[in-house]
């Protein structure tokens, strides 16, 4: 319905939300070009990780994590009813660069230490105390990895400050235990599938990001205004 003041997003009644799995399939189909192209970009950004050895995990926080967040921004637009565009992924990468690095760097440092400690244990098996340190590092890595299921998606959807992003992630983990376990299970399945053939990596990042962005979008308290046209950059209102 159009009024004398001109059309605004509020003049249109929003379409009913699709069932979760139907929305996943729709986003994968409509955004397949962006997903594949940006996955190739992620491959390029991951080269320093493979060339830098153990400490390449730290390098990944400065290269791979921002690109990963950028794709989440694009898929977040699709989850809210828009479209996943390469331009959105690129802009999201640069706009959220330092925040994505800050959120990812602690986990990457822990993973690097975990791998390094494992190498020390293999080289010096008589150092039994290192096994305890290695186990503690593994536990911390797992805790942070679970938190990262939500950290970057929340950042990509709402562009919240770092402290607020961490708070919301903790709330989601505590409030949605079964959904968190389901997402962890999906991550394990997708990682297992990558062992079948290297080209499986072309689809795994896109599938994971589409699923997790739709899941986080539905799990958080949302501003249900249409994202296309209501705000220039398509950002959603921060959940309360």
Rosetta constraint file for C-alpha pairs under 8 A:
AtomPair CA 1 CA 7 HARMONIC 7.84 0.50
AtomPair CA 1 CA 11 HARMONIC 5.66 0.50
AtomPair CA 1 CA 12 HARMONIC 6.63 0.50
AtomPair CA 2 CA 6 HARMONIC 6.25 0.50
AtomPair CA 2 CA 7 HARMONIC 5.38 0.50
AtomPair CA 2 CA 11 HARMONIC 6.67 0.50
AtomPair CA 3 CA 7 HARMONIC 6.56 0.50
AtomPair CA 7 CA 11 HARMONIC 6.52 0.50
AtomPair CA 8 CA 12 HARMONIC 7.77 0.50
AtomPair CA 9 CA 225 HARMONIC 7.89 0.50
AtomPair CA 9 CA 226 HARMONIC 6.74 0.50
AtomPair CA 9 CA 229 HARMONIC 6.67 0.50
AtomPair CA 9 CA 230 HARMONIC 6.10 0.50
AtomPair CA 10 CA 225 HARMONIC 7.76 0.50
AtomPair CA 14 CA 225 HARMONIC 7.93 0.50
AtomPair CA 14 CA 226 HARMONIC 6.98 0.50
AtomPair CA 18 CA 22 HARMONIC 6.36 0.50
AtomPair CA 18 CA 23 HARMONIC 5.65 0.50
AtomPair CA 19 CA 23 HARMONIC 6.11 0.50
AtomPair CA 20 CA 24 HARMONIC 6.32 0.50
AtomPair CA 20 CA 214 HARMONIC 7.61 0.50
AtomPair CA 21 CA 25 HARMONIC 6.36 0.50
AtomPair CA 22 CA 26 HARMONIC 6.19 0.50
AtomPair CA 23 CA 27 HARMONIC 6.07 0.50
AtomPair CA 23 CA 79 HARMONIC 7.71 0.50
AtomPair CA 23 CA 214 HARMONIC 7.96 0.50
AtomPair CA 24 CA 28 HARMONIC 6.18 0.50
AtomPair CA 24 CA 210 HARMONIC 6.55 0.50
AtomPair CA 24 CA 211 HARMONIC 6.24 0.50
AtomPair CA 24 CA 214 HARMONIC 7.31 0.50
AtomPair CA 25 CA 29 HARMONIC 6.09 0.50
AtomPair CA 26 CA 30 HARMONIC 5.98 0.50
AtomPair CA 27 CA 31 HARMONIC 5.62 0.50
AtomPair CA 27 CA 32 HARMONIC 7.87 0.50
AtomPair CA 27 CA 75 HARMONIC 7.84 0.50
AtomPair CA 27 CA 78 HARMONIC 6.37 0.50
AtomPair CA 27 CA 79 HARMONIC 7.29 0.50
AtomPair CA 27 CA 84 HARMONIC 7.98 0.50
AtomPair CA 27 CA 210 HARMONIC 6.93 0.50
AtomPair CA 28 CA 32 HARMONIC 5.46 0.50
AtomPair CA 28 CA 35 HARMONIC 7.95 0.50
AtomPair CA 28 CA 206 HARMONIC 7.71 0.50
AtomPair CA 28 CA 207 HARMONIC 7.17 0.50
AtomPair CA 28 CA 210 HARMONIC 7.03 0.50
AtomPair CA 30 CA 83 HARMONIC 7.66 0.50
AtomPair CA 30 CA 84 HARMONIC 7.95 0.50
AtomPair CA 31 CA 35 HARMONIC 6.09 0.50
AtomPair CA 31 CA 83 HARMONIC 7.06 0.50
AtomPair CA 31 CA 84 HARMONIC 5.50 0.50
AtomPair CA 31 CA 85 HARMONIC 7.53 0.50
AtomPair CA 32 CA 36 HARMONIC 6.07 0.50
AtomPair CA 33 CA 37 HARMONIC 6.09 0.50
AtomPair CA 34 CA 38 HARMONIC 5.85 0.50
AtomPair CA 34 CA 84 HARMONIC 6.55 0.50
AtomPair CA 34 CA 85 HARMONIC 5.99 0.50
AtomPair CA 34 CA 86 HARMONIC 5.49 0.50
AtomPair CA 35 CA 39 HARMONIC 5.97 0.50
AtomPair CA 35 CA 71 HARMONIC 7.66 0.50
AtomPair CA 35 CA 203 HARMONIC 7.80 0.50
AtomPair CA 35 CA 206 HARMONIC 5.28 0.50
AtomPair CA 36 CA 40 HARMONIC 6.41 0.50
AtomPair CA 36 CA 202 HARMONIC 6.33 0.50
AtomPair CA 36 CA 203 HARMONIC 6.99 0.50
AtomPair CA 36 CA 206 HARMONIC 7.31 0.50
AtomPair CA 37 CA 41 HARMONIC 6.54 0.50
AtomPair CA 37 CA 86 HARMONIC 7.97 0.50
AtomPair CA 38 CA 42 HARMONIC 6.19 0.50
AtomPair CA 38 CA 71 HARMONIC 6.90 0.50
AtomPair CA 38 CA 86 HARMONIC 7.16 0.50
AtomPair CA 38 CA 89 HARMONIC 7.85 0.50
AtomPair CA 39 CA 43 HARMONIC 6.26 0.50
AtomPair CA 39 CA 202 HARMONIC 6.20 0.50
AtomPair CA 39 CA 203 HARMONIC 7.82 0.50
AtomPair CA 39 CA 205 HARMONIC 6.72 0.50
AtomPair CA 39 CA 206 HARMONIC 7.13 0.50
AtomPair CA 40 CA 44 HARMONIC 6.47 0.50
AtomPair CA 40 CA 202 HARMONIC 7.33 0.50
AtomPair CA 41 CA 45 HARMONIC 6.26 0.50
AtomPair CA 41 CA 67 HARMONIC 7.77 0.50
AtomPair CA 42 CA 46 HARMONIC 6.07 0.50
AtomPair CA 42 CA 64 HARMONIC 6.30 0.50
AtomPair CA 42 CA 67 HARMONIC 6.32 0.50
AtomPair CA 42 CA 68 HARMONIC 6.99 0.50
AtomPair CA 43 CA 47 HARMONIC 6.69 0.50
AtomPair CA 45 CA 60 HARMONIC 7.88 0.50
AtomPair CA 45 CA 63 HARMONIC 5.54 0.50
AtomPair CA 45 CA 64 HARMONIC 5.25 0.50
AtomPair CA 45 CA 67 HARMONIC 7.50 0.50
AtomPair CA 46 CA 50 HARMONIC 6.84 0.50
AtomPair CA 46 CA 60 HARMONIC 6.60 0.50
AtomPair CA 46 CA 63 HARMONIC 7.04 0.50
AtomPair CA 46 CA 64 HARMONIC 5.66 0.50
AtomPair CA 47 CA 51 HARMONIC 6.27 0.50
AtomPair CA 48 CA 52 HARMONIC 5.84 0.50
AtomPair CA 48 CA 56 HARMONIC 6.43 0.50
AtomPair CA 48 CA 59 HARMONIC 6.73 0.50
AtomPair CA 48 CA 60 HARMONIC 7.12 0.50
AtomPair CA 48 CA 63 HARMONIC 7.99 0.50
AtomPair CA 49 CA 53 HARMONIC 6.99 0.50
AtomPair CA 49 CA 55 HARMONIC 7.90 0.50
AtomPair CA 49 CA 56 HARMONIC 4.15 0.50
AtomPair CA 49 CA 57 HARMONIC 5.84 0.50
AtomPair CA 49 CA 59 HARMONIC 6.19 0.50
AtomPair CA 49 CA 60 HARMONIC 5.58 0.50
AtomPair CA 50 CA 56 HARMONIC 6.50 0.50
AtomPair CA 51 CA 56 HARMONIC 7.00 0.50
AtomPair CA 52 CA 56 HARMONIC 4.36 0.50
AtomPair CA 52 CA 59 HARMONIC 7.78 0.50
AtomPair CA 54 CA 112 HARMONIC 5.74 0.50
AtomPair CA 54 CA 115 HARMONIC 6.54 0.50
AtomPair CA 54 CA 116 HARMONIC 6.52 0.50
AtomPair CA 55 CA 59 HARMONIC 7.01 0.50
AtomPair CA 55 CA 112 HARMONIC 5.54 0.50
AtomPair CA 56 CA 60 HARMONIC 6.19 0.50
AtomPair CA 56 CA 112 HARMONIC 7.66 0.50
AtomPair CA 57 CA 61 HARMONIC 6.89 0.50
AtomPair CA 57 CA 108 HARMONIC 5.24 0.50
AtomPair CA 57 CA 109 HARMONIC 6.97 0.50
AtomPair CA 57 CA 111 HARMONIC 6.95 0.50
AtomPair CA 57 CA 112 HARMONIC 5.79 0.50
AtomPair CA 58 CA 62 HARMONIC 7.41 0.50
AtomPair CA 58 CA 105 HARMONIC 6.54 0.50
AtomPair CA 58 CA 108 HARMONIC 5.16 0.50
AtomPair CA 58 CA 109 HARMONIC 5.68 0.50
AtomPair CA 58 CA 112 HARMONIC 6.96 0.50
AtomPair CA 59 CA 63 HARMONIC 6.54 0.50
AtomPair CA 60 CA 64 HARMONIC 4.90 0.50
AtomPair CA 60 CA 65 HARMONIC 6.38 0.50
AtomPair CA 60 CA 108 HARMONIC 7.50 0.50
AtomPair CA 61 CA 65 HARMONIC 5.12 0.50
AtomPair CA 61 CA 66 HARMONIC 7.48 0.50
AtomPair CA 61 CA 100 HARMONIC 7.89 0.50
AtomPair CA 61 CA 101 HARMONIC 5.33 0.50
AtomPair CA 61 CA 104 HARMONIC 5.70 0.50
AtomPair CA 61 CA 105 HARMONIC 5.31 0.50
AtomPair CA 61 CA 108 HARMONIC 6.50 0.50
AtomPair CA 62 CA 66 HARMONIC 6.86 0.50
AtomPair CA 62 CA 101 HARMONIC 5.73 0.50
AtomPair CA 63 CA 67 HARMONIC 6.83 0.50
AtomPair CA 64 CA 68 HARMONIC 6.08 0.50
AtomPair CA 65 CA 69 HARMONIC 6.16 0.50
AtomPair CA 65 CA 100 HARMONIC 6.27 0.50
AtomPair CA 65 CA 101 HARMONIC 6.47 0.50
AtomPair CA 65 CA 104 HARMONIC 6.75 0.50
AtomPair CA 66 CA 70 HARMONIC 6.16 0.50
AtomPair CA 66 CA 93 HARMONIC 5.12 0.50
AtomPair CA 66 CA 94 HARMONIC 7.43 0.50
AtomPair CA 66 CA 96 HARMONIC 6.98 0.50
AtomPair CA 66 CA 97 HARMONIC 5.16 0.50
AtomPair CA 66 CA 98 HARMONIC 7.88 0.50
AtomPair CA 66 CA 100 HARMONIC 5.58 0.50
AtomPair CA 66 CA 101 HARMONIC 6.60 0.50
AtomPair CA 67 CA 71 HARMONIC 6.49 0.50
AtomPair CA 67 CA 89 HARMONIC 7.66 0.50
AtomPair CA 67 CA 90 HARMONIC 7.74 0.50
AtomPair CA 67 CA 93 HARMONIC 5.31 0.50
AtomPair CA 68 CA 72 HARMONIC 6.44 0.50
AtomPair CA 68 CA 93 HARMONIC 7.73 0.50
AtomPair CA 69 CA 73 HARMONIC 6.29 0.50
AtomPair CA 69 CA 89 HARMONIC 7.90 0.50
AtomPair CA 69 CA 92 HARMONIC 7.03 0.50
AtomPair CA 69 CA 93 HARMONIC 6.18 0.50
AtomPair CA 69 CA 96 HARMONIC 7.55 0.50
AtomPair CA 69 CA 100 HARMONIC 6.79 0.50
AtomPair CA 69 CA 152 HARMONIC 6.19 0.50
AtomPair CA 69 CA 153 HARMONIC 7.46 0.50
AtomPair CA 69 CA 156 HARMONIC 6.24 0.50
AtomPair CA 70 CA 74 HARMONIC 6.60 0.50
AtomPair CA 70 CA 88 HARMONIC 7.27 0.50
AtomPair CA 70 CA 89 HARMONIC 4.19 0.50
AtomPair CA 70 CA 90 HARMONIC 6.02 0.50
AtomPair CA 70 CA 91 HARMONIC 7.09 0.50
AtomPair CA 70 CA 92 HARMONIC 4.46 0.50
AtomPair CA 70 CA 93 HARMONIC 4.13 0.50
AtomPair CA 70 CA 94 HARMONIC 7.83 0.50
AtomPair CA 70 CA 96 HARMONIC 7.76 0.50
AtomPair CA 70 CA 156 HARMONIC 7.42 0.50
AtomPair CA 71 CA 75 HARMONIC 6.19 0.50
AtomPair CA 71 CA 88 HARMONIC 7.92 0.50
AtomPair CA 71 CA 89 HARMONIC 4.78 0.50
AtomPair CA 71 CA 90 HARMONIC 7.90 0.50
AtomPair CA 71 CA 92 HARMONIC 7.67 0.50
AtomPair CA 71 CA 93 HARMONIC 7.76 0.50
AtomPair CA 71 CA 209 HARMONIC 7.69 0.50
AtomPair CA 72 CA 76 HARMONIC 5.74 0.50
AtomPair CA 72 CA 89 HARMONIC 7.33 0.50
AtomPair CA 72 CA 152 HARMONIC 7.75 0.50
AtomPair CA 72 CA 153 HARMONIC 6.35 0.50
AtomPair CA 72 CA 156 HARMONIC 5.84 0.50
AtomPair CA 72 CA 157 HARMONIC 7.88 0.50
AtomPair CA 72 CA 209 HARMONIC 6.19 0.50
AtomPair CA 72 CA 210 HARMONIC 7.81 0.50
AtomPair CA 72 CA 213 HARMONIC 6.85 0.50
AtomPair CA 73 CA 77 HARMONIC 6.46 0.50
AtomPair CA 73 CA 88 HARMONIC 6.70 0.50
AtomPair CA 73 CA 89 HARMONIC 5.94 0.50
AtomPair CA 73 CA 92 HARMONIC 5.84 0.50
AtomPair CA 73 CA 153 HARMONIC 7.92 0.50
AtomPair CA 73 CA 156 HARMONIC 4.75 0.50
AtomPair CA 73 CA 157 HARMONIC 6.36 0.50
AtomPair CA 74 CA 78 HARMONIC 6.71 0.50
AtomPair CA 74 CA 83 HARMONIC 7.29 0.50
AtomPair CA 74 CA 84 HARMONIC 4.51 0.50
AtomPair CA 74 CA 85 HARMONIC 5.79 0.50
AtomPair CA 74 CA 86 HARMONIC 7.19 0.50
AtomPair CA 74 CA 88 HARMONIC 5.23 0.50
AtomPair CA 74 CA 89 HARMONIC 5.05 0.50
AtomPair CA 74 CA 92 HARMONIC 7.69 0.50
AtomPair CA 75 CA 79 HARMONIC 6.13 0.50
AtomPair CA 75 CA 83 HARMONIC 7.46 0.50
AtomPair CA 75 CA 84 HARMONIC 5.15 0.50
AtomPair CA 75 CA 209 HARMONIC 7.06 0.50
AtomPair CA 75 CA 210 HARMONIC 5.92 0.50
AtomPair CA 75 CA 213 HARMONIC 6.61 0.50
AtomPair CA 76 CA 80 HARMONIC 6.33 0.50
AtomPair CA 76 CA 84 HARMONIC 7.66 0.50
AtomPair CA 76 CA 153 HARMONIC 7.89 0.50
AtomPair CA 76 CA 156 HARMONIC 6.92 0.50
AtomPair CA 76 CA 157 HARMONIC 5.78 0.50
AtomPair CA 76 CA 210 HARMONIC 7.90 0.50
AtomPair CA 76 CA 213 HARMONIC 5.64 0.50
AtomPair CA 76 CA 214 HARMONIC 7.24 0.50
AtomPair CA 76 CA 217 HARMONIC 7.70 0.50
AtomPair CA 77 CA 81 HARMONIC 6.57 0.50
AtomPair CA 77 CA 82 HARMONIC 5.05 0.50
AtomPair CA 77 CA 83 HARMONIC 5.82 0.50
AtomPair CA 77 CA 84 HARMONIC 6.12 0.50
AtomPair CA 77 CA 157 HARMONIC 7.89 0.50
AtomPair CA 77 CA 227 HARMONIC 7.40 0.50
AtomPair CA 77 CA 234 HARMONIC 6.57 0.50
AtomPair CA 77 CA 235 HARMONIC 7.78 0.50
AtomPair CA 78 CA 82 HARMONIC 4.39 0.50
AtomPair CA 78 CA 83 HARMONIC 4.39 0.50
AtomPair CA 78 CA 84 HARMONIC 5.24 0.50
AtomPair CA 79 CA 210 HARMONIC 7.64 0.50
AtomPair CA 79 CA 213 HARMONIC 6.54 0.50
AtomPair CA 79 CA 214 HARMONIC 5.14 0.50
AtomPair CA 79 CA 217 HARMONIC 6.97 0.50
AtomPair CA 80 CA 214 HARMONIC 7.97 0.50
AtomPair CA 80 CA 217 HARMONIC 7.42 0.50
AtomPair CA 80 CA 226 HARMONIC 7.63 0.50
AtomPair CA 80 CA 227 HARMONIC 6.51 0.50
AtomPair CA 81 CA 226 HARMONIC 7.47 0.50
AtomPair CA 81 CA 227 HARMONIC 7.06 0.50
AtomPair CA 81 CA 228 HARMONIC 7.67 0.50
AtomPair CA 82 CA 227 HARMONIC 6.78 0.50
AtomPair CA 82 CA 228 HARMONIC 6.00 0.50
AtomPair CA 84 CA 88 HARMONIC 7.24 0.50
AtomPair CA 84 CA 89 HARMONIC 7.95 0.50
AtomPair CA 85 CA 89 HARMONIC 6.58 0.50
AtomPair CA 86 CA 90 HARMONIC 6.26 0.50
AtomPair CA 87 CA 91 HARMONIC 6.10 0.50
AtomPair CA 88 CA 92 HARMONIC 5.87 0.50
AtomPair CA 89 CA 93 HARMONIC 6.10 0.50
AtomPair CA 90 CA 94 HARMONIC 6.66 0.50
AtomPair CA 91 CA 95 HARMONIC 5.93 0.50
AtomPair CA 92 CA 96 HARMONIC 5.81 0.50
AtomPair CA 92 CA 97 HARMONIC 7.82 0.50
AtomPair CA 92 CA 156 HARMONIC 7.61 0.50
AtomPair CA 93 CA 97 HARMONIC 5.58 0.50
AtomPair CA 96 CA 100 HARMONIC 5.95 0.50
AtomPair CA 96 CA 156 HARMONIC 7.88 0.50
AtomPair CA 96 CA 159 HARMONIC 7.56 0.50
AtomPair CA 97 CA 101 HARMONIC 6.26 0.50
AtomPair CA 98 CA 102 HARMONIC 6.07 0.50
AtomPair CA 99 CA 103 HARMONIC 6.20 0.50
AtomPair CA 99 CA 161 HARMONIC 7.95 0.50
AtomPair CA 99 CA 162 HARMONIC 6.71 0.50
AtomPair CA 100 CA 104 HARMONIC 6.08 0.50
AtomPair CA 100 CA 152 HARMONIC 6.87 0.50
AtomPair CA 100 CA 155 HARMONIC 7.82 0.50
AtomPair CA 101 CA 105 HARMONIC 5.70 0.50
AtomPair CA 102 CA 106 HARMONIC 7.58 0.50
AtomPair CA 102 CA 162 HARMONIC 8.00 0.50
AtomPair CA 103 CA 151 HARMONIC 7.35 0.50
AtomPair CA 103 CA 152 HARMONIC 7.67 0.50
AtomPair CA 103 CA 162 HARMONIC 7.29 0.50
AtomPair CA 104 CA 108 HARMONIC 6.32 0.50
AtomPair CA 104 CA 148 HARMONIC 7.99 0.50
AtomPair CA 105 CA 109 HARMONIC 6.10 0.50
AtomPair CA 106 CA 110 HARMONIC 6.28 0.50
AtomPair CA 107 CA 111 HARMONIC 6.17 0.50
AtomPair CA 107 CA 141 HARMONIC 6.40 0.50
AtomPair CA 107 CA 144 HARMONIC 6.20 0.50
AtomPair CA 107 CA 145 HARMONIC 7.20 0.50
AtomPair CA 108 CA 112 HARMONIC 6.16 0.50
AtomPair CA 109 CA 113 HARMONIC 6.21 0.50
AtomPair CA 110 CA 114 HARMONIC 6.01 0.50
AtomPair CA 110 CA 137 HARMONIC 6.65 0.50
AtomPair CA 110 CA 140 HARMONIC 7.57 0.50
AtomPair CA 110 CA 141 HARMONIC 6.13 0.50
AtomPair CA 111 CA 115 HARMONIC 6.18 0.50
AtomPair CA 111 CA 137 HARMONIC 7.91 0.50
AtomPair CA 111 CA 141 HARMONIC 6.40 0.50
AtomPair CA 112 CA 116 HARMONIC 6.08 0.50
AtomPair CA 113 CA 117 HARMONIC 5.94 0.50
AtomPair CA 113 CA 137 HARMONIC 7.49 0.50
AtomPair CA 114 CA 118 HARMONIC 6.28 0.50
AtomPair CA 114 CA 134 HARMONIC 6.04 0.50
AtomPair CA 114 CA 137 HARMONIC 5.73 0.50
AtomPair CA 114 CA 138 HARMONIC 6.43 0.50
AtomPair CA 115 CA 119 HARMONIC 6.40 0.50
AtomPair CA 116 CA 120 HARMONIC 6.35 0.50
AtomPair CA 117 CA 121 HARMONIC 6.23 0.50
AtomPair CA 117 CA 130 HARMONIC 7.03 0.50
AtomPair CA 117 CA 133 HARMONIC 7.78 0.50
AtomPair CA 117 CA 134 HARMONIC 5.93 0.50
AtomPair CA 118 CA 122 HARMONIC 6.35 0.50
AtomPair CA 118 CA 134 HARMONIC 6.71 0.50
AtomPair CA 119 CA 123 HARMONIC 6.21 0.50
AtomPair CA 120 CA 124 HARMONIC 5.86 0.50
AtomPair CA 120 CA 125 HARMONIC 7.95 0.50
AtomPair CA 120 CA 130 HARMONIC 7.84 0.50
AtomPair CA 121 CA 125 HARMONIC 5.14 0.50
AtomPair CA 121 CA 126 HARMONIC 7.95 0.50
AtomPair CA 121 CA 127 HARMONIC 6.77 0.50
AtomPair CA 121 CA 128 HARMONIC 7.97 0.50
AtomPair CA 121 CA 130 HARMONIC 6.43 0.50
AtomPair CA 121 CA 131 HARMONIC 6.92 0.50
AtomPair CA 127 CA 131 HARMONIC 7.64 0.50
AtomPair CA 128 CA 132 HARMONIC 7.43 0.50
AtomPair CA 129 CA 133 HARMONIC 6.70 0.50
AtomPair CA 130 CA 134 HARMONIC 6.00 0.50
AtomPair CA 131 CA 135 HARMONIC 6.14 0.50
AtomPair CA 132 CA 136 HARMONIC 6.23 0.50
AtomPair CA 133 CA 137 HARMONIC 6.16 0.50
AtomPair CA 134 CA 138 HARMONIC 6.16 0.50
AtomPair CA 135 CA 139 HARMONIC 6.29 0.50
AtomPair CA 136 CA 140 HARMONIC 6.32 0.50
AtomPair CA 137 CA 141 HARMONIC 6.09 0.50
AtomPair CA 138 CA 142 HARMONIC 6.20 0.50
AtomPair CA 139 CA 143 HARMONIC 6.29 0.50
AtomPair CA 140 CA 144 HARMONIC 6.21 0.50
AtomPair CA 141 CA 145 HARMONIC 5.94 0.50
AtomPair CA 142 CA 146 HARMONIC 6.22 0.50
AtomPair CA 143 CA 147 HARMONIC 6.43 0.50
AtomPair CA 144 CA 148 HARMONIC 6.12 0.50
AtomPair CA 145 CA 149 HARMONIC 6.72 0.50
AtomPair CA 146 CA 150 HARMONIC 7.87 0.50
AtomPair CA 146 CA 173 HARMONIC 7.79 0.50
AtomPair CA 146 CA 180 HARMONIC 7.81 0.50
AtomPair CA 146 CA 184 HARMONIC 7.64 0.50
AtomPair CA 147 CA 151 HARMONIC 6.29 0.50
AtomPair CA 147 CA 169 HARMONIC 6.17 0.50
AtomPair CA 147 CA 170 HARMONIC 6.74 0.50
AtomPair CA 147 CA 173 HARMONIC 6.98 0.50
AtomPair CA 148 CA 152 HARMONIC 6.49 0.50
AtomPair CA 148 CA 169 HARMONIC 7.81 0.50
AtomPair CA 149 CA 153 HARMONIC 7.41 0.50
AtomPair CA 149 CA 180 HARMONIC 7.87 0.50
AtomPair CA 149 CA 183 HARMONIC 7.85 0.50
AtomPair CA 149 CA 212 HARMONIC 7.64 0.50
AtomPair CA 150 CA 154 HARMONIC 5.93 0.50
AtomPair CA 150 CA 169 HARMONIC 5.23 0.50
AtomPair CA 150 CA 172 HARMONIC 7.45 0.50
AtomPair CA 150 CA 173 HARMONIC 8.00 0.50
AtomPair CA 150 CA 216 HARMONIC 7.08 0.50
AtomPair CA 151 CA 155 HARMONIC 6.30 0.50
AtomPair CA 151 CA 165 HARMONIC 6.19 0.50
AtomPair CA 151 CA 166 HARMONIC 6.35 0.50
AtomPair CA 151 CA 168 HARMONIC 7.99 0.50
AtomPair CA 151 CA 169 HARMONIC 5.54 0.50
AtomPair CA 152 CA 156 HARMONIC 6.00 0.50
AtomPair CA 153 CA 157 HARMONIC 6.06 0.50
AtomPair CA 153 CA 212 HARMONIC 7.34 0.50
AtomPair CA 153 CA 213 HARMONIC 6.00 0.50
AtomPair CA 153 CA 216 HARMONIC 6.89 0.50
AtomPair CA 154 CA 158 HARMONIC 5.89 0.50
AtomPair CA 154 CA 159 HARMONIC 7.19 0.50
AtomPair CA 154 CA 160 HARMONIC 7.46 0.50
AtomPair CA 154 CA 165 HARMONIC 6.33 0.50
AtomPair CA 154 CA 168 HARMONIC 7.64 0.50
AtomPair CA 154 CA 169 HARMONIC 7.39 0.50
AtomPair CA 154 CA 216 HARMONIC 7.28 0.50
AtomPair CA 155 CA 159 HARMONIC 4.55 0.50
AtomPair CA 155 CA 160 HARMONIC 5.65 0.50
AtomPair CA 155 CA 161 HARMONIC 7.96 0.50
AtomPair CA 155 CA 165 HARMONIC 6.25 0.50
AtomPair CA 157 CA 217 HARMONIC 7.62 0.50
AtomPair CA 157 CA 235 HARMONIC 6.48 0.50
AtomPair CA 157 CA 236 HARMONIC 6.31 0.50
AtomPair CA 158 CA 235 HARMONIC 6.16 0.50
AtomPair CA 158 CA 236 HARMONIC 5.58 0.50
AtomPair CA 158 CA 237 HARMONIC 6.33 0.50
AtomPair CA 158 CA 238 HARMONIC 5.28 0.50
AtomPair CA 158 CA 239 HARMONIC 7.90 0.50
AtomPair CA 159 CA 235 HARMONIC 7.69 0.50
AtomPair CA 159 CA 238 HARMONIC 8.00 0.50
AtomPair CA 160 CA 164 HARMONIC 6.09 0.50
AtomPair CA 160 CA 165 HARMONIC 5.66 0.50
AtomPair CA 160 CA 238 HARMONIC 7.10 0.50
AtomPair CA 161 CA 165 HARMONIC 6.05 0.50
AtomPair CA 162 CA 166 HARMONIC 6.26 0.50
AtomPair CA 163 CA 167 HARMONIC 6.26 0.50
AtomPair CA 164 CA 168 HARMONIC 6.17 0.50
AtomPair CA 165 CA 169 HARMONIC 6.21 0.50
AtomPair CA 166 CA 170 HARMONIC 6.28 0.50
AtomPair CA 167 CA 171 HARMONIC 6.30 0.50
AtomPair CA 168 CA 172 HARMONIC 6.23 0.50
AtomPair CA 169 CA 173 HARMONIC 6.28 0.50
AtomPair CA 170 CA 174 HARMONIC 6.21 0.50
AtomPair CA 171 CA 175 HARMONIC 5.86 0.50
AtomPair CA 172 CA 176 HARMONIC 5.58 0.50
AtomPair CA 172 CA 177 HARMONIC 7.97 0.50
AtomPair CA 172 CA 219 HARMONIC 7.70 0.50
AtomPair CA 172 CA 220 HARMONIC 7.92 0.50
AtomPair CA 173 CA 177 HARMONIC 5.84 0.50
AtomPair CA 173 CA 180 HARMONIC 6.39 0.50
AtomPair CA 176 CA 180 HARMONIC 6.06 0.50
AtomPair CA 177 CA 181 HARMONIC 6.21 0.50
AtomPair CA 178 CA 182 HARMONIC 6.15 0.50
AtomPair CA 179 CA 183 HARMONIC 6.20 0.50
AtomPair CA 180 CA 184 HARMONIC 6.18 0.50
AtomPair CA 181 CA 185 HARMONIC 6.10 0.50
AtomPair CA 182 CA 186 HARMONIC 6.23 0.50
AtomPair CA 183 CA 187 HARMONIC 6.19 0.50
AtomPair CA 183 CA 212 HARMONIC 7.42 0.50
AtomPair CA 184 CA 188 HARMONIC 6.32 0.50
AtomPair CA 185 CA 189 HARMONIC 6.28 0.50
AtomPair CA 186 CA 190 HARMONIC 6.14 0.50
AtomPair CA 186 CA 208 HARMONIC 7.96 0.50
AtomPair CA 187 CA 191 HARMONIC 6.12 0.50
AtomPair CA 187 CA 208 HARMONIC 7.25 0.50
AtomPair CA 188 CA 192 HARMONIC 6.11 0.50
AtomPair CA 189 CA 193 HARMONIC 6.25 0.50
AtomPair CA 190 CA 194 HARMONIC 6.59 0.50
AtomPair CA 190 CA 204 HARMONIC 6.21 0.50
AtomPair CA 190 CA 208 HARMONIC 7.81 0.50
AtomPair CA 191 CA 195 HARMONIC 7.32 0.50
AtomPair CA 191 CA 204 HARMONIC 7.88 0.50
AtomPair CA 192 CA 196 HARMONIC 7.68 0.50
AtomPair CA 193 CA 197 HARMONIC 7.80 0.50
AtomPair CA 193 CA 200 HARMONIC 7.01 0.50
AtomPair CA 194 CA 198 HARMONIC 6.26 0.50
AtomPair CA 194 CA 199 HARMONIC 7.81 0.50
AtomPair CA 194 CA 200 HARMONIC 5.30 0.50
AtomPair CA 194 CA 201 HARMONIC 6.02 0.50
AtomPair CA 194 CA 204 HARMONIC 7.62 0.50
AtomPair CA 196 CA 200 HARMONIC 7.33 0.50
AtomPair CA 199 CA 203 HARMONIC 7.92 0.50
AtomPair CA 200 CA 204 HARMONIC 6.35 0.50
AtomPair CA 201 CA 205 HARMONIC 6.87 0.50
AtomPair CA 202 CA 206 HARMONIC 7.80 0.50
AtomPair CA 203 CA 207 HARMONIC 6.16 0.50
AtomPair CA 204 CA 208 HARMONIC 6.11 0.50
AtomPair CA 205 CA 209 HARMONIC 6.06 0.50
AtomPair CA 206 CA 210 HARMONIC 6.03 0.50
AtomPair CA 207 CA 211 HARMONIC 6.19 0.50
AtomPair CA 208 CA 212 HARMONIC 6.07 0.50
AtomPair CA 209 CA 213 HARMONIC 5.85 0.50
AtomPair CA 210 CA 214 HARMONIC 6.23 0.50
AtomPair CA 211 CA 215 HARMONIC 6.09 0.50
AtomPair CA 212 CA 216 HARMONIC 5.99 0.50
AtomPair CA 213 CA 217 HARMONIC 5.97 0.50
AtomPair CA 214 CA 218 HARMONIC 6.25 0.50
AtomPair CA 215 CA 219 HARMONIC 6.06 0.50
AtomPair CA 216 CA 220 HARMONIC 6.10 0.50
AtomPair CA 217 CA 222 HARMONIC 7.32 0.50
AtomPair CA 218 CA 222 HARMONIC 7.73 0.50
AtomPair CA 220 CA 239 HARMONIC 6.21 0.50
AtomPair CA 221 CA 239 HARMONIC 4.87 0.50
AtomPair CA 221 CA 240 HARMONIC 6.35 0.50
AtomPair CA 222 CA 236 HARMONIC 7.53 0.50
AtomPair CA 222 CA 237 HARMONIC 6.85 0.50
AtomPair CA 222 CA 238 HARMONIC 7.30 0.50
AtomPair CA 222 CA 239 HARMONIC 5.52 0.50
AtomPair CA 223 CA 236 HARMONIC 6.55 0.50
AtomPair CA 223 CA 237 HARMONIC 5.50 0.50
AtomPair CA 223 CA 238 HARMONIC 7.68 0.50
AtomPair CA 223 CA 239 HARMONIC 7.35 0.50
AtomPair CA 225 CA 230 HARMONIC 7.25 0.50
AtomPair CA 226 CA 230 HARMONIC 6.13 0.50
AtomPair CA 227 CA 231 HARMONIC 6.43 0.50
AtomPair CA 227 CA 234 HARMONIC 5.06 0.50
AtomPair CA 227 CA 235 HARMONIC 6.93 0.50
AtomPair CA 227 CA 236 HARMONIC 6.82 0.50
AtomPair CA 228 CA 234 HARMONIC 6.09 0.50
AtomPair CA 229 CA 234 HARMONIC 7.49 0.50
AtomPair CA 230 CA 234 HARMONIC 7.27 0.50
AtomPair CA 231 CA 235 HARMONIC 6.66 0.50
